Amino acid sequence: MKNLKIAVIPGDGIGKEVVPVAMKVLDTAAEVHGGIKFEFDVFPWSCDYYKEHGKMMPDDGMDILKDHHAIFLGAIGNPAIVPDHVSLWGILIRIRREFEQSVNIRPAKFFKGLKSPLANPKDFDLVVVRENSEGEYSEAGGRIHRGQDEIVIQNAVFTRKGTERAMRYAFELARKRRGHVTSATKSNGIVHSMTFWDEVFNRVRTEYPDVKTASCHIDALAAFFVTKPEMFDVVVASNLFGDILTDIGGAIMGSIGVAPSANINLEGKYPSMFEPVHGSAPDIYGKGIANPIGQIWSAKMMLDHFGEHELGQKLLDVIEEVTNEGIKTPDIGGSSSTYEVGEAICSRLRNL
């Protein structure tokens, strides 16, 4: 029996609704499998926690988390209580940085039962590998002066180590998929960091002669995600470019509420973290209508991370079956509650 200790942070808003549903799905999947068992430690770290304690997590929060096999996160953010830059850097980005989760993986595919806004989605199935630790989201920079003389500098920081490991992950993933990697660049306009990105990509791809490659400027690439997403297999992108592309990925699926992600520590030194792409959606919190698919698909990615690929694929198949049968939340054209969608998935898992 493989016992997996999971740190669970439901967080804010609908995270507190979709995470318990996904936990029940994971327990059901473990029962069906018979060879794994989940032990969940749930932590109340959130904007409500900040309101009470003046911090997003306790001082020893990172020490508590590092003793787990993985982190399962719901959503962080409630700007009515805590400014977003405080809440996100207090939990989400802090975990990504301190636990060296240097690669962020976000799939997008034509999803049975979802109406894509694309006229002809052509069964697209792609994965964006996003560099997750540096790039345009670095903390380097500052502000001086005020008024008309104010100067703001935001530095994008790219290291060879960080760039290469994201690219190598993308190539290794492509070998398990359809054997193609597209690099997102903008070297015709961003003359230092993106020409460096291109140089590293051209060097790394020589190590993978069996994988086909392409390089595409981010503006054109964003357009191609809308006009012909079926042409892509694995896309490797910088922190900012990957963030933008994956929101488009959620949109062309039919809802960002179904989009999952994985923040991976490649060396296994620290736990990796799994979370949906969507935010805390305070406007619908408490109504029982939040879409749990993004959280449950993130659970599927966690199963994959633990080597349970067959079980993960079964779970994704079941999610699509349930959605295709019309058991879905209002945001994607259904009338089912968060709980009802979760129960339908669990029921079909038991009948496998």
C-alpha positions in Angstrom: 0.0 0.0 0.0 1.3 3.4 -1.0 0.4 6.0 1.7 0.4 9.5 0.4 0.4 12.4 2.8 -1.2 15.5 1.2 -1.2 19.0 2.6 -4.5 20.6 1.6 -5.1 24.4 1.5 -8.6 25.1 0.4 -7.9 28.8 0.7 -10.5 31.4 -0.2 -13.9 31.6 -1.9 -14.9 28.6 -4.0 -11.7 26.9 -3.0 -13.5 25.9 0.2 -16.2 24.3 -1.9 -14.4 22.5 -4.7 -11.5 21.2 -2.6 -13.6 18.9 -0.4 -15.4 17.5 -3.5 -12.0 16.8 -5.1 -10.7 15.1 -1.9 -13.7 12.8 -1.9 -13.0 11.9 -5.6 -9.4 11.2 -4.7 -10.5 8.9 -1.8 -12.9 7.1 -4.2 -10.1 6.7 -6.8 -7.9 5.2 -4.1 -10.6 2.7 -3.1 -11.0 1.6 -6.7 -7.2 1.3 -7.2 -6.6 -0.6 -3.9 -2.9 0.2 -3.8 -2.8 3.8 -2.6 -4.2 5.7 0.3 -4.4 9.4 0.9 -3.9 11.0 4.3 -5.1 14.6 4.1 -3.9 17.4 6.4 -6.1 20.4 5.9 -4.8 23.9 6.8 -7.0 27.0 7.1 -4.5 29.4 5.6 -6.3 32.1 3.7 -7.3 35.7 3.7 -9.6 35.0 6.6 -6.5 33.6 8.4 -4.6 36.8 7.5 -7.4 39.0 9.0 -7.1 37.1 12.3 -3.3 36.7 12.4 -1.8 39.3 10.2 -0.1 36.8 7.9 -1.3 34.3 5.3 0.3 31.3 7.0 2.1 30.7 10.4 5.8 31.4 10.6 6.6 27.6 10.5 4.1 27.0 7.6 6.8 26.1 5.0 8.3 23.6 7.5 4.9 22.0 8.0 4.3 21.7 4.3 7.7 20.2 3.4 6.9 17.0 5.3 4.1 16.1 2.8 4.3 14.3 -0.5 2.3 17.0 -2.3 0.3 20.1 -1.8 -3.3 20.4 -3.0 -4.4 24.0 -3.2 -7.8 25.5 -3.9 -7.7 29.2 -4.6 -6.2 32.2 -2.9 -7.5 35.7 -2.9 -10.2 38.0 -1.4 -9.3 41.6 -2.2 -12.1 42.8 0.1 -9.9 41.7 3.0 -6.3 41.5 1.7 -4.7 43.1 -1.4 -4.0 40.4 -4.1 -0.3 41.1 -4.1 -0.2 40.3 -0.4 -2.3 37.2 -0.5 -0.7 35.7 -3.5 2.9 36.3 -2.4 2.0 35.2 1.0 1.0 31.6 0.0 0.9 30.7 -3.7 4.1 32.4 -5.0 5.9 31.8 -1.8 5.4 28.1 -2.1 6.3 28.1 -5.7 9.6 29.9 -5.1 10.7 28.4 -1.7 9.9 24.9 -2.8 11.7 25.4 -6.1 8.6 24.5 -8.2 10.4 25.6 -11.3 8.0 24.2 -13.9 4.2 24.8 -14.2 2.2 22.4 -16.4 -1.2 23.3 -17.8 -3.0 21.1 -20.3 -5.9 22.2 -22.6 -7.9 19.8 -24.7 -11.2 19.6 -26.5 -13.4 18.4 -23.6 -16.4 16.2 -24.2 -19.6 17.8 -23.0 -18.1 21.3 -23.1 -19.1 23.8 -25.8 -15.9 25.3 -27.1 -16.4 28.9 -28.4 -14.4 27.8 -31.4 -16.5 27.0 -34.5 -14.4 23.9 -35.2 -12.1 22.9 -32.3 -10.8 19.8 -34.1 -10.1 17.8 -31.0 -7.1 19.9 -29.9 -4.9 18.4 -27.1 -2.0 20.5 -26.0 0.1 21.1 -22.9 1.9 24.3 -22.0 5.1 24.0 -20.0 5.6 27.3 -18.2 8.9 28.3 -16.6 7.7 29.0 -13.1 10.5 30.6 -11.1 11.9 33.7 -12.8 11.5 35.5 -16.1 9.1 38.4 -16.2 7.8 37.7 -12.7 11.1 38.3 -11.0 11.1 40.6 -8.0 14.1 42.6 -9.4 13.3 46.3 -9.9 12.1 49.3 -8.1 10.7 52.8 -8.1 12.3 56.2 -7.5 11.0 59.8 -7.4 7.3 60.8 -7.6 5.1 62.7 -10.0 6.4 63.7 -13.4 9.9 62.4 -12.5 8.7 59.0 -11.3 10.7 56.1 -12.7 9.7 52.4 -12.5 12.0 49.6 -13.4 10.8 45.9 -13.6 13.5 43.5 -14.6 12.9 40.2 -16.3 15.5 37.7 -15.1 16.3 34.7 -17.1 19.0 32.1 -16.1 20.4 29.4 -18.3 19.6 26.8 -15.6 16.0 27.9 -15.3 15.5 28.1 -19.0 17.1 24.8 -19.8 15.2 22.8 -17.2 11.9 24.1 -18.5 12.8 23.3 -22.0 14.2 19.8 -21.2 11.0 19.0 -19.3 9.0 20.0 -22.4 11.1 17.8 -24.7 10.8 14.8 -22.3 7.0 15.3 -22.1 6.8 15.6 -25.9 8.5 12.2 -26.2 5.6 10.7 -24.3 3.0 12.5 -26.4 3.2 13.3 -30.1 6.8 14.4 -30.4 6.6 18.1 -31.1 7.7 21.2 -29.1 6.8 24.8 -29.9 8.9 27.5 -28.3 7.1 30.8 -27.4 9.3 33.7 -28.1 9.4 37.4 -29.0 13.0 37.9 -30.0 12.1 40.4 -32.7 11.0 42.9 -30.1 12.6 41.8 -26.7 16.2 41.8 -27.8 18.0 40.5 -24.8 16.0 37.9 -22.9 14.2 36.5 -25.9 17.2 36.1 -28.1 18.8 34.3 -25.1 15.7 32.1 -24.9 16.0 31.3 -28.6 19.7 30.5 -28.3 19.0 28.1 -25.4 16.1 26.4 -27.2 18.2 25.9 -30.3 20.9 24.3 -28.2 18.6 22.1 -26.2 16.7 20.7 -29.2 19.9 19.2 -30.6 19.8 16.8 -27.6 16.4 15.6 -28.9 16.7 14.8 -32.6 13.6 12.6 -32.5 11.4 15.5 -31.4 10.1 18.0 -34.0 10.3 21.7 -33.1 9.0 25.1 -34.0 9.5 28.6 -32.7 6.7 31.2 -32.8 6.4 34.8 -31.7 4.0 35.1 -28.8 1.5 37.4 -30.6 1.1 35.0 -33.5 1.1 32.0 -31.1 -1.8 33.5 -29.1 -3.7 33.9 -32.4 -2.9 30.4 -33.4 -4.3 29.1 -30.1 -7.6 30.5 -31.2 -7.5 29.8 -34.9 -5.8 26.4 -35.1 -5.0 24.9 -31.6 -4.9 21.4 -33.0 -1.4 22.1 -34.5 0.2 22.2 -31.0 1.5 19.3 -28.9 3.8 20.7 -26.2 4.4 24.5 -25.9 7.3 25.8 -23.8 7.1 29.4 -22.6 8.5 31.9 -20.2 6.6 32.7 -17.0 4.5 35.6 -18.4 3.9 34.1 -21.9 2.9 30.7 -20.3 0.5 32.5 -18.0 -1.2 34.3 -20.9 -1.3 31.3 -23.2 -2.9 29.0 -20.6 -5.7 31.4 -19.9 -6.4 31.3 -23.7 -6.3 27.5 -23.3 -9.0 27.6 -20.7 -11.1 29.9 -22.8 -11.0 27.7 -25.9 -12.0 24.7 -23.8 -15.1 26.5 -22.9 -14.4 27.7 -19.3 -11.3 28.5 -17.2 -13.2 26.6 -14.5 -12.1 23.3 -15.9 -8.4 24.2 -16.4 -5.9 22.4 -14.1 -2.2 23.0 -13.3 0.7 21.4 -11.6 3.7 23.2 -10.0 6.6 20.7 -10.2 9.7 20.4 -8.1 11.8 18.5 -10.6 14.3 17.1 -8.1 11.8 15.8 -5.6 13.6 17.8 -2.9 10.3 19.5 -1.9 6.6 18.7 -2.5 5.0 19.7 -5.8 1.7 21.6 -5.7 -1.5 21.0 -7.7 -4.2 23.6 -8.2 -6.9 24.7 -10.6 -6.2 27.7 -12.8 -9.3 29.6 -11.7 -9.4 32.1 -8.9 -11.5 32.3 -5.7 -14.6 33.7 -7.4 -16.0 35.5 -4.3 -19.1 36.5 -6.3 -20.4 32.9 -6.4 -18.9 31.6 -3.2 -21.6 29.9 -1.0 -24.1 29.3 -3.8 -23.0 25.7 -4.4 -22.5 26.2 -8.1 -18.7 26.4 -8.4 -17.3 24.2 -11.1 -15.2 21.4 -9.4 -13.6 20.1 -12.6 -10.5 22.2 -12.5 -9.8 21.0 -9.0 -10.5 17.4 -9.9 -8.5 17.5 -13.0 -5.6 18.9 -10.9 -6.1 15.8 -8.7 -5.7 13.7 -11.8 -2.4 15.5 -12.5 -1.3 14.7 -8.9 -2.0 11.0 -9.6 0.2 11.2 -12.7 2.9 12.8 -10.6 2.8 9.8 -8.3 3.2 7.4 -11.2 -0.5 6.4 -11.2 -1.0 7.2 -14.9 -3.6 4.5 -15.6 -5.8 5.6 -12.7 -5.3 9.3 -13.6 -6.5 8.6 -17.2 -9.5 6.7 -15.9 -10.4 9.6 -13.7 -10.1 12.1 -16.6 -12.3 9.7 -18.8 -14.9 9.7 -16.1 -14.9 13.4 -15.7 -15.5 13.7 -19.5 -18.3 11.1 -19.4 -20.1 12.9 -16.6 -19.8 16.2 -18.4 -20.9 14.7 -21.7 -24.0 13.4 -20.0 -25.0 16.9 -19.0 -24.1 16.7 -15.3 -22.3 20.0 -15.0 -22.4 23.3 -13.2 -24.2 26.5 -14.6 -21.0 28.1 -15.8 -20.7 25.5 -18.5 -24.4 25.2 -19.4 -25.7 22.8 -16.7 -27.9 23.0 -13.7 -26.0 20.6 -11.3 -24.4 21.7 -8.1 -20.8 21.4 -7.2 -21.6 18.5 -4.9 -23.8 16.7 -7.5 -21.0 16.8 -10.1 -18.6 15.3 -7.6 -21.0 12.6 -6.6 -21.6 11.6 -10.2 -17.8 11.3 -10.8 -17.4 9.2 -7.6 -20.3 6.9 -8.6 -18.9 6.2 -12.0 -15.4 5.6 -10.5 -16.9 2.9 -8.2 -18.6 1.2 -11.2 -15.3 0.9 -13.2 
